[in-house]
Structure formats: structure tokens, C-alpha cells
Amino acid sequence: MNITIKDKTFEPLIEYSMIEKRTRLLGIEINVDYENRVPVFIGVLNGSFMFMADLLKEINISCETTFVKLASYHGEIKSSGIISEELGISMDLSNRDVIIVEDIIDTGKTLSHLLTQVKALNPATVKIASLLLKPDALQVNLGEIAYVGFEIANEFVVGYGLDYDGLGRNLKDIYRLCEV
């Protein structure tokens, strides 16, 4: 069933049941990869909050969490390219295993900006876990991408933490913008 948010119509893309299954598998993979280690999960707000919450429910190893808030969309359906930091890194990451949790990797510019900041704090390792990846939109090399829920086309999506001008984050499923 299509939905309307403000002036845009969206159609279903990924149902929550598929997100649950994929998140469970990612959790298993992370549990194995970080066995006998205590990683720090850094959630990128606002979009990652639902994915990070569900992912952490699948993590059985000891871990810590923190959040950062970066913005590049500013109410548009395309990234402005201007990255604003609204909440920075607030914990010591030296010699720690870090997993950055993202809702979506689009151009990769925001994540590249964050990676530079994280690496300056001398972590032991840095990996990225993202629910969605748009390979055709990626403009920077992010070799740290280790865990991806779904690869999607270069389309604008909402739901499950992703928004259009602040709305739609609460939707259980993920929807894509309908072609006009």
C-alpha cells in the first residue's frame, strides 16, 4: 500500500519481516567476528536509532554504545553535501574496536567525514554496519564497510528510521519514492 508524506508518494520496498531476518544474521556475524572483544557501537542519529536498537538486541557479546548526530539532507530528498555536526563523539576510543552503525550509505561523504574523526581518536579497528547501501550513489571509497543489510537502487527511501523532512521515521517498513 502506498503512503503519502507531505507532497510525496512512496511505495513499499522492504517489509519489516525481511529487516528482522537480515538484522538477526548481521548480529550473528558480529557476535562471531568480535568474540572475546568488547566493541563500541556508534550510532549515527537520527536515522540509525531503529536499526541500532534491533541490531543490539541480537548482540550477545559485551559491548558499549554511544551516538553522534550528523546531518547532510536538511529537509531535501538529496544530500546537500554540507555536513553539520550536531552531537560529537563523547567517549575515549583509543585502542577500542569501533562499529559505526548507519541507517543508509548514500554518497558516503557524511560517513567519510565521521571516519576521519573516529580514526583521529586512535581506535584499534573501525568497521561499518549499515542497514542500507546505495552502491550506485557511492562517491567515496569506504573500505570499512563490513556489514550491510540490503543493497538498494539510488532511490529516496523512508521508514524504519529514515525520514523525509523529519517525517516517516516511525514507519515499520521501508518505502521508496514513487516515480512521477
Secondary structure, 3 states (H helix, E strand, C coil): CCEEECCEEEEEEECHHHHHHHHHHHHHHHHHHCCCCCCEEEEEECCCHHHHHHHHHCCCCCCEEEEEEEECCCCCCCCCCCCEEEECCCCCCCCCEEEEEEEEECCCHHHHHHHHHHHCCCCCEEEEEEEEECCCCCCCCCCCEEEEEEECCCCCEEECCECECCECCCCCCEEEECCC
